[in-house]
């Protein structure tokens, strides 16, 4: 059967004949092992601008879903009413916050089990999708169903959580993350129309969060030449798309490119695991309550400035993808062009919290990091990010 117009097919991907065939529409199935199609780590990805409302009920019907649990913030559910009009969920859960607390995950899981739901529909950014992942994981451990609750993710930001099997929970002020194939969404529906309601600031910070996935993938534990190629493509695409979104918020062209770039970046990140940047950001968010995407936007140039002296190949790849003389110069120029936040101080982080953050981050630093990470080096990095000093100036 011929592939739909615009279809992207890569290693381990199979053409999806039901994928949208529109000016910007394609689909594929990511199958790590086609001989085992019942595996939990296969994912169907659909891109269709303006088609989420049509695709969502079709996907649920194809999955045989009878009792869906809908997860999203109240604001997101209200502004996505058009998309959700074609489904009748058994349960709506709108208690969604950043950095999913374990207590919230437990409450949502109990609600899902009590309602007897057979699928989770998450609409929104990483917080909604992260909560769905937590419910899927905890429900599987408690109820031990033959088949985990499938997640259908409808992203409305560029967070990338929908593409990974990574989960995260905050318990007692500490954020724990892990990888489990049972939390990988079974289906992802991308619709650029849904990102139009994103405030300008969140569009920028969410896009820079996506960029951080691609950059971190260049030196994360599982980095390879193949994942680097995907990551570099994502950086190049996001570097063009994000200014386009910022300059013309009503245009879909930039938003479509940003969604695709975010998807590629998260795919590379999913394959390589977390690097130093994400270990820092998880501590700052999970322990100190800093906003997720804004923290990524602030920290990224400082981590890159710290690492690139020991990673010349990654330095050249990032700089070339950004069209800049150096990786740091390119990231700073993009950040400033987008008027993104530049200090941890403005996000609520206190200088007096640096020693505690250093202690927690050091325990999680990946051994693959290209440059040894010491307490002094990490304190200098966080100090520069706190004050807004030029990235690398305190190294």
PABA-794567 format. One record per residue (C-alpha): residue number from 0; y, z negated, x; residue in one letter. Coordinates in steps of 0.2 Angstrom, whole numbers, plus 5000, padded with zeros to 4 digits. Example, Ala and Ser with C-alpha at 12.3 -4.5 7.8 and 13.67 -1.06 7.14 Angstrom:
% PABA-794567
{i:0	c2:4978	c3:4961	c1:5062	aa:A}
{i:1	c2:4995	c3:4964	c1:5068	aa:S}
END
This chain:
% PABA-794567
{i:0	c2:5000	c3:5000	c1:5000	aa:X}
{i:1	c2:5017	c3:5004	c1:5007	aa:X}
{i:2	c2:5028	c3:4990	c1:5012	aa:X}
{i:3	c2:5043	c3:4987	c1:5001	aa:X}
{i:4	c2:5060	c3:4993	c1:5007	aa:X}
{i:5	c2:5067	c3:4982	c1:5021	aa:X}
{i:6	c2:5051	c3:4973	c1:5024	aa:X}
{i:7	c2:5050	c3:4963	c1:5040	aa:X}
{i:8	c2:5032	c3:4961	c1:5046	aa:X}
{i:9	c2:5028	c3:4952	c1:5062	aa:X}
{i:10	c2:5013	c3:4945	c1:5070	aa:X}
{i:11	c2:5002	c3:4936	c1:5057	aa:X}
{i:12	c2:5012	c3:4943	c1:5043	aa:X}
{i:13	c2:5005	c3:4953	c1:5029	aa:X}
{i:14	c2:5015	c3:4964	c1:5017	aa:X}
{i:15	c2:5019	c3:4957	c1:5000	aa:X}
{i:16	c2:5018	c3:4970	c1:4987	aa:X}
{i:17	c2:5027	c3:4959	c1:4974	aa:X}
{i:18	c2:5042	c3:4957	c1:4986	aa:X}
{i:19	c2:5059	c3:4962	c1:4979	aa:X}
{i:20	c2:5064	c3:4980	c1:4982	aa:X}
{i:21	c2:5083	c3:4979	c1:4982	aa:X}
{i:22	c2:5097	c3:4983	c1:4994	aa:X}
{i:23	c2:5094	c3:4966	c1:5002	aa:X}
{i:24	c2:5076	c3:4961	c1:4998	aa:X}
{i:25	c2:5060	c3:4959	c1:5007	aa:X}
{i:26	c2:5045	c3:4948	c1:5008	aa:X}
{i:27	c2:5031	c3:4943	c1:5019	aa:X}
{i:28	c2:5016	c3:4931	c1:5020	aa:X}
{i:29	c2:5015	c3:4921	c1:5036	aa:X}
{i:30	c2:4997	c3:4919	c1:5039	aa:X}
{i:31	c2:4992	c3:4911	c1:5056	aa:X}
{i:32	c2:4974	c3:4915	c1:5053	aa:X}
{i:33	c2:4971	c3:4928	c1:5040	aa:X}
{i:34	c2:4952	c3:4924	c1:5040	aa:X}
{i:35	c2:4956	c3:4907	c1:5032	aa:X}
{i:36	c2:4968	c3:4911	c1:5018	aa:X}
{i:37	c2:4965	c3:4894	c1:5010	aa:X}
{i:38	c2:4974	c3:4885	c1:5024	aa:X}
{i:39	c2:4989	c3:4875	c1:5020	aa:X}
{i:40	c2:5000	c3:4882	c1:5034	aa:X}
{i:41	c2:5002	c3:4899	c1:5026	aa:X}
{i:42	c2:5019	c3:4903	c1:5018	aa:X}
{i:43	c2:5026	c3:4917	c1:5007	aa:X}
{i:44	c2:5044	c3:4921	c1:5010	aa:X}
{i:45	c2:5055	c3:4931	c1:4998	aa:X}
{i:46	c2:5072	c3:4937	c1:5000	aa:X}
{i:47	c2:5081	c3:4944	c1:4985	aa:X}
{i:48	c2:5100	c3:4942	c1:4983	aa:X}
{i:49	c2:5104	c3:4938	c1:4965	aa:X}
{i:50	c2:5085	c3:4937	c1:4960	aa:X}
{i:51	c2:5080	c3:4918	c1:4962	aa:X}
{i:52	c2:5081	c3:4916	c1:4943	aa:X}
{i:53	c2:5069	c3:4930	c1:4941	aa:X}
{i:54	c2:5057	c3:4926	c1:4955	aa:X}
{i:55	c2:5056	c3:4907	c1:4953	aa:X}
{i:56	c2:5046	c3:4907	c1:4936	aa:X}
{i:57	c2:5036	c3:4922	c1:4942	aa:X}
{i:58	c2:5031	c3:4912	c1:4958	aa:X}
{i:59	c2:5026	c3:4897	c1:4948	aa:X}
{i:60	c2:5016	c3:4907	c1:4936	aa:X}
{i:61	c2:5007	c3:4915	c1:4950	aa:X}
{i:62	c2:5003	c3:4898	c1:4958	aa:X}
{i:63	c2:4996	c3:4892	c1:4941	aa:X}
{i:64	c2:5009	c3:4878	c1:4940	aa:X}
{i:65	c2:5009	c3:4869	c1:4923	aa:X}
{i:66	c2:5019	c3:4853	c1:4927	aa:X}
{i:67	c2:5032	c3:4855	c1:4940	aa:X}
{i:68	c2:5044	c3:4842	c1:4947	aa:X}
{i:69	c2:5061	c3:4848	c1:4951	aa:X}
{i:70	c2:5070	c3:4840	c1:4965	aa:X}
{i:71	c2:5089	c3:4842	c1:4969	aa:X}
{i:72	c2:5105	c3:4833	c1:4968	aa:X}
{i:73	c2:5113	c3:4832	c1:4951	aa:X}
{i:74	c2:5127	c3:4844	c1:4957	aa:X}
{i:75	c2:5115	c3:4856	c1:4964	aa:X}
{i:76	c2:5105	c3:4856	c1:4948	aa:X}
{i:77	c2:5121	c3:4859	c1:4938	aa:X}
{i:78	c2:5128	c3:4874	c1:4948	aa:X}
{i:79	c2:5110	c3:4882	c1:4949	aa:X}
{i:80	c2:5107	c3:4881	c1:4930	aa:X}
{i:81	c2:5106	c3:4900	c1:4929	aa:X}
{i:82	c2:5092	c3:4900	c1:4942	aa:X}
{i:83	c2:5083	c3:4886	c1:4934	aa:X}
{i:84	c2:5085	c3:4892	c1:4916	aa:X}
{i:85	c2:5068	c3:4901	c1:4916	aa:X}
{i:86	c2:5057	c3:4885	c1:4920	aa:X}
{i:87	c2:5053	c3:4869	c1:4910	aa:X}
{i:88	c2:5050	c3:4856	c1:4923	aa:X}
{i:89	c2:5039	c3:4841	c1:4918	aa:X}
{i:90	c2:5050	c3:4830	c1:4929	aa:X}
{i:91	c2:5068	c3:4831	c1:4936	aa:X}
{i:92	c2:5072	c3:4820	c1:4951	aa:X}
{i:93	c2:5090	c3:4820	c1:4957	aa:X}
{i:94	c2:5091	c3:4805	c1:4968	aa:X}
{i:95	c2:5093	c3:4815	c1:4984	aa:X}
{i:96	c2:5102	c3:4809	c1:5000	aa:X}
{i:97	c2:5102	c3:4814	c1:5018	aa:X}
{i:98	c2:5089	c3:4807	c1:5030	aa:X}
{i:99	c2:5076	c3:4802	c1:5017	aa:X}
{i:100	c2:5074	c3:4783	c1:5016	aa:X}
{i:101	c2:5056	c3:4778	c1:5015	aa:X}
{i:102	c2:5060	c3:4768	c1:4999	aa:X}
{i:103	c2:5067	c3:4784	c1:4990	aa:X}
{i:104	c2:5051	c3:4794	c1:4996	aa:X}
{i:105	c2:5040	c3:4780	c1:4988	aa:X}
{i:106	c2:5050	c3:4780	c1:4972	aa:X}
{i:107	c2:5049	c3:4799	c1:4970	aa:X}
{i:108	c2:5031	c3:4800	c1:4974	aa:X}
{i:109	c2:5026	c3:4787	c1:4961	aa:X}
{i:110	c2:5036	c3:4796	c1:4948	aa:X}
{i:111	c2:5027	c3:4812	c1:4953	aa:X}
{i:112	c2:5010	c3:4804	c1:4952	aa:X}
{i:113	c2:5014	c3:4796	c1:4935	aa:X}
{i:114	c2:5020	c3:4812	c1:4928	aa:X}
{i:115	c2:5004	c3:4821	c1:4934	aa:X}
{i:116	c2:5014	c3:4835	c1:4942	aa:X}
{i:117	c2:5005	c3:4849	c1:4951	aa:X}
{i:118	c2:5019	c3:4857	c1:4961	aa:X}
{i:119	c2:5036	c3:4852	c1:4968	aa:X}
{i:120	c2:5052	c3:4864	c1:4966	aa:X}
{i:121	c2:5066	c3:4859	c1:4978	aa:X}
{i:122	c2:5083	c3:4867	c1:4977	aa:X}
{i:123	c2:5097	c3:4863	c1:4989	aa:X}
{i:124	c2:5098	c3:4860	c1:5007	aa:X}
{i:125	c2:5087	c3:4850	c1:5019	aa:X}
{i:126	c2:5089	c3:4834	c1:5010	aa:X}
{i:127	c2:5081	c3:4840	c1:4994	aa:X}
{i:128	c2:5068	c3:4850	c1:5003	aa:X}
{i:129	c2:5065	c3:4835	c1:5015	aa:X}
{i:130	c2:5062	c3:4824	c1:5000	aa:X}
{i:131	c2:5049	c3:4836	c1:4993	aa:X}
{i:132	c2:5040	c3:4836	c1:5009	aa:X}
{i:133	c2:5039	c3:4817	c1:5009	aa:X}
{i:134	c2:5033	c3:4817	c1:4991	aa:X}
{i:135	c2:5019	c3:4830	c1:4996	aa:X}
{i:136	c2:5014	c3:4821	c1:5011	aa:X}
{i:137	c2:5013	c3:4803	c1:5003	aa:X}
{i:138	c2:5005	c3:4810	c1:4987	aa:X}
{i:139	c2:4991	c3:4818	c1:4997	aa:X}
{i:140	c2:4988	c3:4802	c1:5007	aa:X}
{i:141	c2:4988	c3:4791	c1:4991	aa:X}
{i:142	c2:4979	c3:4802	c1:4978	aa:X}
{i:143	c2:4969	c3:4813	c1:4990	aa:X}
{i:144	c2:4969	c3:4829	c1:4979	aa:X}
{i:145	c2:4958	c3:4843	c1:4984	aa:X}
{i:146	c2:4974	c3:4853	c1:4986	aa:X}
{i:147	c2:4990	c3:4846	c1:4992	aa:X}
{i:148	c2:5005	c3:4848	c1:4980	aa:X}
{i:149	c2:5013	c3:4865	c1:4984	aa:X}
{i:150	c2:5031	c3:4865	c1:4987	aa:X}
{i:151	c2:5042	c3:4880	c1:4981	aa:X}
{i:152	c2:5058	c3:4879	c1:4991	aa:X}
{i:153	c2:5075	c3:4887	c1:4985	aa:X}
{i:154	c2:5087	c3:4884	c1:4999	aa:X}
{i:155	c2:5106	c3:4884	c1:4996	aa:X}
{i:156	c2:5111	c3:4880	c1:5013	aa:X}
{i:157	c2:5106	c3:4886	c1:5031	aa:X}
{i:158	c2:5097	c3:4870	c1:5035	aa:X}
{i:159	c2:5080	c3:4879	c1:5039	aa:X}
{i:160	c2:5070	c3:4865	c1:5033	aa:X}
{i:161	c2:5060	c3:4876	c1:5021	aa:X}
{i:162	c2:5053	c3:4886	c1:5036	aa:X}
{i:163	c2:5045	c3:4871	c1:5045	aa:X}
{i:164	c2:5030	c3:4859	c1:5043	aa:X}
{i:165	c2:5041	c3:4845	c1:5050	aa:X}
{i:166	c2:5045	c3:4830	c1:5039	aa:X}
{i:167	c2:5056	c3:4815	c1:5042	aa:X}
{i:168	c2:5058	c3:4798	c1:5035	aa:X}
{i:169	c2:5070	c3:4783	c1:5039	aa:X}
{i:170	c2:5063	c3:4766	c1:5039	aa:X}
{i:171	c2:5073	c3:4751	c1:5044	aa:X}
{i:172	c2:5086	c3:4761	c1:5052	aa:X}
{i:173	c2:5074	c3:4771	c1:5063	aa:X}
{i:174	c2:5070	c3:4790	c1:5059	aa:X}
{i:175	c2:5052	c3:4795	c1:5062	aa:X}
{i:176	c2:5047	c3:4814	c1:5061	aa:X}
{i:177	c2:5031	c3:4822	c1:5062	aa:X}
{i:178	c2:5022	c3:4839	c1:5058	aa:X}
{i:179	c2:5009	c3:4841	c1:5044	aa:X}
{i:180	c2:5004	c3:4858	c1:5037	aa:X}
{i:181	c2:5003	c3:4849	c1:5020	aa:X}
{i:182	c2:5022	c3:4849	c1:5019	aa:X}
{i:183	c2:5026	c3:4867	c1:5023	aa:X}
{i:184	c2:5033	c3:4875	c1:5007	aa:X}
{i:185	c2:5020	c3:4887	c1:5000	aa:X}
{i:186	c2:5034	c3:4899	c1:4994	aa:X}
{i:187	c2:5052	c3:4900	c1:5000	aa:X}
{i:188	c2:5065	c3:4910	c1:4989	aa:X}
{i:189	c2:5081	c3:4915	c1:4998	aa:X}
{i:190	c2:5095	c3:4921	c1:4987	aa:X}
{i:191	c2:5112	c3:4923	c1:4996	aa:X}
{i:192	c2:5121	c3:4921	c1:4979	aa:X}
{i:193	c2:5116	c3:4903	c1:4979	aa:X}
{i:194	c2:5126	c3:4899	c1:4995	aa:X}
{i:195	c2:5142	c3:4905	c1:4987	aa:X}
{i:196	c2:5146	c3:4888	c1:4980	aa:X}
{i:197	c2:5144	c3:4880	c1:4997	aa:X}
{i:198	c2:5161	c3:4872	c1:5003	aa:X}
{i:199	c2:5169	c3:4880	c1:5018	aa:X}
{i:200	c2:5165	c3:4865	c1:5029	aa:X}
{i:201	c2:5147	c3:4864	c1:5024	aa:X}
{i:202	c2:5144	c3:4882	c1:5026	aa:X}
{i:203	c2:5151	c3:4881	c1:5044	aa:X}
{i:204	c2:5141	c3:4865	c1:5049	aa:X}
{i:205	c2:5125	c3:4871	c1:5041	aa:X}
{i:206	c2:5126	c3:4887	c1:5050	aa:X}
{i:207	c2:5129	c3:4878	c1:5066	aa:X}
{i:208	c2:5114	c3:4867	c1:5062	aa:X}
{i:209	c2:5104	c3:4883	c1:5061	aa:X}
{i:210	c2:5111	c3:4889	c1:5077	aa:X}
{i:211	c2:5105	c3:4872	c1:5085	aa:X}
{i:212	c2:5087	c3:4876	c1:5079	aa:X}
{i:213	c2:5087	c3:4893	c1:5089	aa:X}
{i:214	c2:5096	c3:4885	c1:5105	aa:X}
{i:215	c2:5084	c3:4870	c1:5105	aa:X}
{i:216	c2:5069	c3:4882	c1:5104	aa:X}
{i:217	c2:5073	c3:4889	c1:5121	aa:X}
{i:218	c2:5068	c3:4873	c1:5130	aa:X}
{i:219	c2:5058	c3:4863	c1:5117	aa:X}
{i:220	c2:5040	c3:4858	c1:5121	aa:X}
{i:221	c2:5031	c3:4874	c1:5114	aa:X}
{i:222	c2:5044	c3:4887	c1:5120	aa:X}
{i:223	c2:5037	c3:4904	c1:5125	aa:X}
{i:224	c2:5044	c3:4921	c1:5128	aa:X}
{i:225	c2:5039	c3:4926	c1:5111	aa:X}
{i:226	c2:5048	c3:4911	c1:5103	aa:X}
{i:227	c2:5063	c3:4914	c1:5114	aa:X}
{i:228	c2:5065	c3:4932	c1:5108	aa:X}
{i:229	c2:5065	c3:4926	c1:5090	aa:X}
{i:230	c2:5078	c3:4912	c1:5094	aa:X}
{i:231	c2:5089	c3:4924	c1:5104	aa:X}
{i:232	c2:5089	c3:4936	c1:5089	aa:X}
{i:233	c2:5094	c3:4922	c1:5078	aa:X}
{i:234	c2:5108	c3:4916	c1:5089	aa:X}
{i:235	c2:5115	c3:4934	c1:5090	aa:X}
{i:236	c2:5114	c3:4936	c1:5071	aa:X}
{i:237	c2:5122	c3:4919	c1:5067	aa:X}
{i:238	c2:5136	c3:4922	c1:5079	aa:X}
{i:239	c2:5141	c3:4937	c1:5069	aa:X}
{i:240	c2:5137	c3:4931	c1:5052	aa:X}
{i:241	c2:5145	c3:4914	c1:5052	aa:X}
{i:242	c2:5163	c3:4920	c1:5056	aa:X}
{i:243	c2:5160	c3:4933	c1:5042	aa:X}
{i:244	c2:5156	c3:4920	c1:5030	aa:X}
{i:245	c2:5171	c3:4910	c1:5035	aa:X}
{i:246	c2:5183	c3:4924	c1:5034	aa:X}
{i:247	c2:5177	c3:4931	c1:5017	aa:X}
{i:248	c2:5168	c3:4918	c1:5007	aa:X}
{i:249	c2:5165	c3:4929	c1:4993	aa:X}
{i:250	c2:5156	c3:4943	c1:5002	aa:X}
{i:251	c2:5137	c3:4943	c1:5002	aa:X}
{i:252	c2:5135	c3:4953	c1:5018	aa:X}
{i:253	c2:5138	c3:4938	c1:5029	aa:X}
{i:254	c2:5129	c3:4926	c1:5019	aa:X}
{i:255	c2:5113	c3:4937	c1:5019	aa:X}
{i:256	c2:5114	c3:4939	c1:5037	aa:X}
{i:257	c2:5117	c3:4920	c1:5039	aa:X}
{i:258	c2:5101	c3:4916	c1:5028	aa:X}
{i:259	c2:5090	c3:4928	c1:5038	aa:X}
{i:260	c2:5097	c3:4921	c1:5055	aa:X}
{i:261	c2:5094	c3:4903	c1:5049	aa:X}
{i:262	c2:5076	c3:4908	c1:5044	aa:X}
{i:263	c2:5072	c3:4916	c1:5061	aa:X}
{i:264	c2:5080	c3:4901	c1:5070	aa:X}
{i:265	c2:5070	c3:4888	c1:5060	aa:X}
{i:266	c2:5054	c3:4899	c1:5063	aa:X}
{i:267	c2:5057	c3:4898	c1:5082	aa:X}
{i:268	c2:5060	c3:4879	c1:5081	aa:X}
{i:269	c2:5045	c3:4876	c1:5070	aa:X}
{i:270	c2:5034	c3:4885	c1:5083	aa:X}
{i:271	c2:5041	c3:4875	c1:5098	aa:X}
{i:272	c2:5045	c3:4858	c1:5091	aa:X}
{i:273	c2:5060	c3:4847	c1:5094	aa:X}
{i:274	c2:5070	c3:4848	c1:5110	aa:X}
{i:275	c2:5083	c3:4836	c1:5117	aa:X}
{i:276	c2:5097	c3:4841	c1:5104	aa:X}
{i:277	c2:5087	c3:4837	c1:5089	aa:X}
{i:278	c2:5081	c3:4820	c1:5097	aa:X}
{i:279	c2:5099	c3:4815	c1:5099	aa:X}
{i:280	c2:5104	c3:4821	c1:5082	aa:X}
{i:281	c2:5089	c3:4812	c1:5073	aa:X}
{i:282	c2:5094	c3:4796	c1:5081	aa:X}
{i:283	c2:5113	c3:4798	c1:5076	aa:X}
{i:284	c2:5109	c3:4802	c1:5059	aa:X}
{i:285	c2:5094	c3:4791	c1:5055	aa:X}
{i:286	c2:5100	c3:4775	c1:5064	aa:X}
{i:287	c2:5119	c3:4777	c1:5063	aa:X}
{i:288	c2:5120	c3:4786	c1:5046	aa:X}
{i:289	c2:5130	c3:4801	c1:5053	aa:X}
{i:290	c2:5130	c3:4817	c1:5042	aa:X}
{i:291	c2:5117	c3:4829	c1:5047	aa:X}
{i:292	c2:5124	c3:4846	c1:5049	aa:X}
{i:293	c2:5141	c3:4840	c1:5056	aa:X}
{i:294	c2:5132	c3:4830	c1:5069	aa:X}
{i:295	c2:5123	c3:4845	c1:5075	aa:X}
{i:296	c2:5139	c3:4855	c1:5076	aa:X}
{i:297	c2:5147	c3:4842	c1:5087	aa:X}
{i:298	c2:5132	c3:4838	c1:5099	aa:X}
{i:299	c2:5126	c3:4856	c1:5102	aa:X}
{i:300	c2:5139	c3:4861	c1:5115	aa:X}
{i:301	c2:5136	c3:4845	c1:5125	aa:X}
{i:302	c2:5118	c3:4846	c1:5125	aa:X}
{i:303	c2:5119	c3:4864	c1:5131	aa:X}
{i:304	c2:5132	c3:4859	c1:5145	aa:X}
{i:305	c2:5119	c3:4846	c1:5150	aa:X}
{i:306	c2:5104	c3:4857	c1:5151	aa:X}
{i:307	c2:5110	c3:4875	c1:5157	aa:X}
{i:308	c2:5112	c3:4870	c1:5175	aa:X}
{i:309	c2:5093	c3:4868	c1:5176	aa:X}
{i:310	c2:5089	c3:4882	c1:5164	aa:X}
{i:311	c2:5098	c3:4898	c1:5170	aa:X}
{i:312	c2:5087	c3:4910	c1:5160	aa:X}
{i:313	c2:5092	c3:4901	c1:5143	aa:X}
{i:314	c2:5110	c3:4900	c1:5149	aa:X}
{i:315	c2:5110	c3:4919	c1:5151	aa:X}
{i:316	c2:5101	c3:4922	c1:5135	aa:X}
{i:317	c2:5113	c3:4911	c1:5125	aa:X}
{i:318	c2:5128	c3:4918	c1:5133	aa:X}
{i:319	c2:5123	c3:4936	c1:5130	aa:X}
{i:320	c2:5118	c3:4933	c1:5112	aa:X}
{i:321	c2:5135	c3:4925	c1:5109	aa:X}
{i:322	c2:5144	c3:4939	c1:5119	aa:X}
{i:323	c2:5152	c3:4926	c1:5130	aa:X}
{i:324	c2:5154	c3:4923	c1:5149	aa:X}
{i:325	c2:5144	c3:4907	c1:5148	aa:X}
{i:326	c2:5133	c3:4898	c1:5135	aa:X}
{i:327	c2:5145	c3:4883	c1:5133	aa:X}
{i:328	c2:5161	c3:4894	c1:5132	aa:X}
{i:329	c2:5152	c3:4905	c1:5118	aa:X}
{i:330	c2:5148	c3:4889	c1:5108	aa:X}
{i:331	c2:5165	c3:4881	c1:5110	aa:X}
{i:332	c2:5173	c3:4897	c1:5105	aa:X}
{i:333	c2:5162	c3:4899	c1:5090	aa:X}
{i:334	c2:5165	c3:4881	c1:5085	aa:X}
{i:335	c2:5184	c3:4882	c1:5087	aa:X}
{i:336	c2:5185	c3:4898	c1:5078	aa:X}
{i:337	c2:5175	c3:4890	c1:5063	aa:X}
{i:338	c2:5186	c3:4875	c1:5064	aa:X}
{i:339	c2:5170	c3:4864	c1:5065	aa:X}
{i:340	c2:5171	c3:4845	c1:5069	aa:X}
{i:341	c2:5172	c3:4842	c1:5087	aa:X}
{i:342	c2:5170	c3:4823	c1:5089	aa:X}
{i:343	c2:5157	c3:4810	c1:5084	aa:X}
{i:344	c2:5171	c3:4798	c1:5082	aa:X}
{i:345	c2:5178	c3:4808	c1:5067	aa:X}
{i:346	c2:5160	c3:4807	c1:5059	aa:X}
{i:347	c2:5160	c3:4788	c1:5060	aa:X}
{i:348	c2:5151	c3:4785	c1:5076	aa:X}
{i:349	c2:5158	c3:4770	c1:5086	aa:X}
{i:350	c2:5159	c3:4770	c1:5105	aa:X}
{i:351	c2:5151	c3:4753	c1:5105	aa:X}
{i:352	c2:5135	c3:4761	c1:5097	aa:X}
{i:353	c2:5132	c3:4772	c1:5113	aa:X}
{i:354	c2:5121	c3:4760	c1:5122	aa:X}
{i:355	c2:5110	c3:4757	c1:5107	aa:X}
{i:356	c2:5109	c3:4776	c1:5104	aa:X}
{i:357	c2:5105	c3:4779	c1:5122	aa:X}
{i:358	c2:5090	c3:4767	c1:5121	aa:X}
{i:359	c2:5083	c3:4775	c1:5106	aa:X}
{i:360	c2:5085	c3:4793	c1:5112	aa:X}
{i:361	c2:5078	c3:4790	c1:5129	aa:X}
{i:362	c2:5061	c3:4784	c1:5121	aa:X}
{i:363	c2:5060	c3:4801	c1:5112	aa:X}
{i:364	c2:5066	c3:4814	c1:5126	aa:X}
{i:365	c2:5053	c3:4828	c1:5127	aa:X}
{i:366	c2:5046	c3:4829	c1:5145	aa:X}
{i:367	c2:5049	c3:4848	c1:5144	aa:X}
{i:368	c2:5068	c3:4846	c1:5145	aa:X}
{i:369	c2:5074	c3:4857	c1:5159	aa:X}
{i:370	c2:5084	c3:4843	c1:5167	aa:X}
{i:371	c2:5079	c3:4825	c1:5169	aa:X}
{i:372	c2:5087	c3:4813	c1:5156	aa:X}
{i:373	c2:5094	c3:4797	c1:5162	aa:X}
{i:374	c2:5102	c3:4783	c1:5153	aa:X}
{i:375	c2:5118	c3:4786	c1:5163	aa:X}
{i:376	c2:5118	c3:4805	c1:5159	aa:X}
{i:377	c2:5114	c3:4802	c1:5141	aa:X}
{i:378	c2:5128	c3:4789	c1:5140	aa:X}
{i:379	c2:5140	c3:4802	c1:5148	aa:X}
{i:380	c2:5135	c3:4816	c1:5136	aa:X}
{i:381	c2:5137	c3:4804	c1:5120	aa:X}
{i:382	c2:5154	c3:4798	c1:5127	aa:X}
{i:383	c2:5160	c3:4816	c1:5129	aa:X}
{i:384	c2:5154	c3:4820	c1:5111	aa:X}
{i:385	c2:5162	c3:4804	c1:5104	aa:X}
{i:386	c2:5179	c3:4807	c1:5112	aa:X}
{i:387	c2:5180	c3:4826	c1:5111	aa:X}
{i:388	c2:5180	c3:4829	c1:5130	aa:X}
{i:389	c2:5175	c3:4846	c1:5136	aa:X}
{i:390	c2:5157	c3:4848	c1:5136	aa:X}
{i:391	c2:5150	c3:4845	c1:5153	aa:X}
{i:392	c2:5166	c3:4837	c1:5160	aa:X}
{i:393	c2:5157	c3:4820	c1:5161	aa:X}
{i:394	c2:5141	c3:4827	c1:5168	aa:X}
END
